[in-house]
Amino acid sequence: ATFFAFVPACLFLVLSWLSPKSLFARLITTLVWIGSLSGLAAIIAGTVQRVIITQRPPVTGLYDTIPFITATVIIVAIIVELLTRRRVALAIAPIIGFTGLVIARLFEYGDASDPNDPLLAVLRSNFWLTTHVLTITFGYAAGFVTAAFGLVYMFMRILRLDGGDKSVRRFLTRMTYGCVCFTLFLSLVGTVLGGIWANYSWGRFWGWDPKENGALLIVIWMIFILHARMGGIIREWGTNLCAIFGSVVVTFSWWHVNNLGVGLHSYGKTEGVLLALFVFYGLEAGVLLLTLAWWLGHRSGNDPAAS
């Protein structure tokens, strides 16, 4: 039923872009709001139901993190839209909602097991699930929000949907930069909490486990973006393109490291997911390369759109 909320919302969103400043667009945007909020309510209702049944936080397995991250990204997008009223952040909500539900459904088919299976003994701690896992999962969500703003910036610049308004470009870049800060904070705190849990459960704070390294990669990448931005190495385009690549780093930490077959976190291995991950990496690489080619081509021609 949730699909019937996000699918029309995505269609209405595309229609609103045909004439963004018209009365028609404002009316259609109301339908985007209705679809996004209805879909969000359905995800939250399902998540709460799972929490009541399992008596655990909604992040006990990879499957649980999918709707949780999806709902978190939608909530952040809606809050940003309410604060800014630019109809930019709202565009993220239905697209992420639809994408998240598709991934969840594919995971169910691919894993072919009950997502409510009993937890491994090492995970049976509501305290650490609520502190470490929730925090690191919020970090994943913040990373995807960051990448989403980067993608919105890219498409608006290439398709010239911003109408040449530099204030819109600065606004999007500030949002991307702010989300980078949140991603760094949540990932860093989550990683430290994970080390404390590891010391409590396994007798060591850090063991260069693939999952630990994946979390560290997110922290390092976000620090790189912040320092490169502050040092003037990257500006608007660079900040947003680095944010888009951040989704690859987050996906690697969230999914890929569990499927390497080594380390103490290999219990999260999922059959058949590696192909999907490489497809995603390829798509992201294609987007980045095409964007760089467009930017370099227009910049060499002194096109103000590439400035």
C-alpha positions in Angstrom: 0.0 0.0 0.0 2.9 2.3 0.7 3.9 2.1 -3.0 0.5 3.7 -3.9 1.6 6.7 -1.9 5.1 7.3 -3.2 4.6 6.3 -6.9 1.9 9.0 -7.5 4.0 11.5 -5.4 7.0 10.9 -7.7 4.8 11.5 -10.8 3.3 14.6 -9.3 6.8 15.8 -8.5 7.9 15.5 -12.2 4.8 17.3 -13.3 5.5 20.2 -10.9 8.9 20.6 -12.5 7.4 21.4 -15.9 6.4 24.8 -14.8 7.9 25.4 -11.4 6.6 28.9 -10.8 3.0 28.4 -12.0 -0.2 28.0 -10.0 -0.5 24.4 -11.5 2.9 23.5 -9.9 1.8 24.8 -6.5 -1.4 22.7 -6.6 0.5 19.6 -7.7 3.1 20.2 -4.9 0.2 19.7 -2.5 -0.3 16.3 -3.9 3.4 15.6 -3.5 3.1 16.5 0.2 0.1 14.2 0.7 1.8 11.3 -1.0 5.0 11.7 0.9 3.4 12.1 4.3 1.1 9.2 3.7 4.0 6.9 2.7 6.0 8.1 5.7 3.1 7.4 8.0 2.8 3.8 6.6 6.6 3.2 7.1 6.5 4.5 10.6 3.4 2.4 11.4 5.2 -0.8 10.1 8.4 0.1 12.0 6.5 0.6 15.3 4.7 -2.6 14.8 8.0 -4.5 14.4 9.4 -2.8 17.5 6.4 -3.9 19.5 6.6 -7.5 18.2 10.4 -8.0 18.6 10.8 -5.8 21.7 14.0 -4.5 20.1 15.1 -1.2 18.4 14.2 -1.0 14.7 17.8 -1.8 13.6 18.3 -5.4 14.6 19.3 -6.5 11.0 20.1 -5.2 7.6 16.5 -5.5 6.5 15.3 -3.4 9.4 17.7 -0.6 8.6 16.3 -0.1 5.1 12.9 1.2 6.1 14.4 3.0 9.2 16.9 4.9 7.0 14.3 5.5 4.4 11.9 7.1 7.0 14.8 9.1 8.5 15.8 10.6 5.2 12.2 11.5 4.4 11.7 13.1 7.8 14.9 15.2 7.4 13.8 16.3 3.9 10.4 17.3 5.1 11.8 19.3 8.0 14.3 21.1 5.7 11.4 21.8 3.3 9.3 23.3 6.1 12.2 25.5 7.2 13.2 26.7 3.7 10.0 26.5 1.6 12.0 26.2 -1.6 10.4 23.0 -2.9 13.9 21.6 -3.2 14.2 19.3 -0.2 10.6 18.1 -0.8 11.8 16.5 -4.1 14.0 14.1 -2.1 11.1 12.6 0.0 9.1 10.6 -2.6 12.1 9.5 -4.6 13.9 8.2 -1.5 10.7 6.6 -0.2 10.1 4.7 -3.5 13.7 3.7 -3.8 13.9 2.5 -0.2 10.8 0.3 -0.5 12.1 -1.2 -3.8 15.4 -2.1 -2.0 13.5 -3.6 1.0 11.3 -5.7 -1.3 14.3 -6.9 -3.3 16.1 -7.8 -0.1 13.2 -9.9 1.1 13.2 -11.8 -2.2 17.0 -12.1 -2.3 17.5 -13.2 1.3 14.6 -15.6 1.3 14.4 -15.7 5.0 12.3 -14.4 7.9 13.6 -10.9 8.8 12.4 -11.6 12.3 14.8 -14.5 12.9 16.3 -14.7 16.4 19.2 -12.4 17.0 22.8 -13.6 17.4 23.9 -13.7 21.0 26.4 -10.8 20.5 23.5 -8.6 19.4 21.1 -9.2 22.2 21.7 -6.0 24.0 18.9 -3.4 23.7 21.3 -0.8 25.3 24.0 -1.1 22.6 21.4 -1.5 19.8 19.8 1.7 20.9 23.1 3.6 21.3 25.7 2.3 18.9 23.5 0.8 16.1 20.9 3.6 16.1 23.6 6.3 16.0 25.6 4.7 13.2 22.4 4.1 11.3 21.5 7.8 11.7 24.9 8.5 10.3 24.2 6.3 7.2 20.9 8.2 6.7 22.7 11.6 7.0 25.2 10.4 4.4 22.4 9.6 2.0 20.7 13.0 2.7 24.1 14.6 1.9 24.3 12.8 -1.4 20.7 13.6 -2.2 21.4 17.3 -1.9 24.5 16.9 -4.0 22.4 15.1 -6.7 19.7 17.9 -6.6 22.5 20.5 -7.1 23.9 18.6 -10.0 20.6 18.1 -11.8 19.6 21.7 -11.2 22.8 23.1 -12.6 23.0 20.8 -15.6 19.3 21.1 -16.5 19.4 24.8 -15.5 16.3 24.4 -13.3 17.7 27.1 -10.9 17.1 29.8 -13.5 20.6 31.2 -13.0 19.7 32.1 -9.4 23.0 31.9 -7.5 21.2 32.1 -4.1 19.6 28.7 -4.9 23.0 27.3 -5.6 24.5 28.7 -2.4 21.5 27.4 -0.5 21.9 23.8 -1.8 25.7 23.9 -1.1 25.1 25.1 2.4 22.6 22.3 3.0 25.1 19.8 1.6 27.9 21.2 3.8 25.6 21.1 6.9 24.7 17.5 6.2 28.4 16.6 5.9 28.9 17.9 9.4 26.0 15.9 10.7 27.2 12.8 9.0 30.7 13.2 10.4 29.3 13.8 14.0 26.9 10.8 14.0 29.4 8.5 12.3 32.2 9.4 14.7 30.1 9.0 17.8 28.6 5.8 16.5 32.1 4.4 15.7 33.4 5.3 19.2 30.3 3.6 20.8 30.9 0.6 18.6 34.4 0.4 19.9 33.2 0.5 23.5 30.7 -2.3 22.7 33.5 -4.3 21.1 35.7 -3.9 24.1 32.8 -5.1 26.3 31.9 -8.1 24.1 35.2 -9.1 22.5 37.8 -7.7 24.8 39.3 -5.1 22.4 38.2 -1.6 21.4 39.5 -1.8 17.8 40.6 -4.7 15.7 40.6 -3.4 12.1 37.5 -5.5 11.4 36.0 -4.6 7.9 32.9 -3.2 9.5 35.0 -1.0 11.8 37.1 0.1 8.8 34.0 0.9 6.8 32.7 3.2 9.6 36.2 4.8 9.7 36.1 5.4 5.9 32.9 7.5 6.3 34.5 9.6 9.0 37.7 10.1 6.9 35.7 11.0 3.8 33.6 13.6 5.6 36.7 15.1 7.2 38.3 15.4 3.8 35.2 17.2 2.4 35.2 19.7 5.3 39.0 20.4 5.1 39.0 20.7 1.3 36.1 23.1 1.5 37.6 25.2 4.3 41.0 25.2 2.4 39.4 26.4 -0.8 40.4 23.2 -2.7 36.8 22.5 -3.6 33.9 25.0 -4.0 30.3 24.5 -4.9 30.8 21.8 -7.6 33.5 20.0 -5.7 31.6 19.9 -2.5 28.5 18.5 -4.1 30.3 16.0 -6.2 32.3 14.7 -3.2 28.9 14.5 -1.3 27.6 12.3 -4.1 30.6 10.0 -3.9 29.9 9.8 -0.2 26.9 7.6 -0.9 29.3 5.0 -2.3 31.4 5.2 0.9 28.3 4.8 3.1 26.9 1.9 1.0 30.3 0.2 1.2 30.2 0.5 5.0 26.5 -0.3 5.3 26.3 -3.4 3.0 29.5 -4.4 1.3 31.8 -5.1 4.3 29.3 -7.6 5.6 29.7 -9.6 2.4 33.5 -9.9 2.4 33.2 -13.1 4.4 35.8 -12.1 7.0 35.7 -10.3 10.3 33.4 -10.5 13.3 30.6 -8.8 11.5 30.3 -11.3 8.6 27.0 -12.5 10.2 25.3 -9.8 8.1 26.2 -11.5 4.8 23.4 -11.5 2.2 23.4 -13.7 -0.8 23.1 -12.1 -4.2 23.7 -8.5 -3.0 27.2 -8.0 -4.4 26.0 -7.7 -8.0 23.5 -5.0 -7.0 26.2 -3.2 -5.1 28.5 -3.1 -8.1 25.7 -1.9 -10.3 25.1 1.0 -7.8 28.8 1.8 -7.8 28.8 1.8 -11.6 25.8 4.1 -11.7 27.4 6.5 -9.3 30.7 6.5 -11.2 28.8 7.2 -14.4 27.0 10.1 -12.9 30.2 11.6 -11.5 32.1 11.1 -14.7 29.4 12.6 -16.9 29.0 15.5 -14.6 32.7 16.2 -14.6 32.8 16.0 -18.4 29.8 18.4 -18.6 31.5 20.8 -16.1 34.9 20.8 -17.9 33.3 21.1 -21.3 31.2 24.2 -20.3 34.0 25.7 -18.3 36.4 25.6 -21.2 33.7 27.4 -23.3 33.4 30.1 -20.6 29.8 29.1 -20.0 28.5 30.9 -16.8 26.4 27.8 -16.0 29.6 25.9 -15.1 30.9 28.6 -12.8 
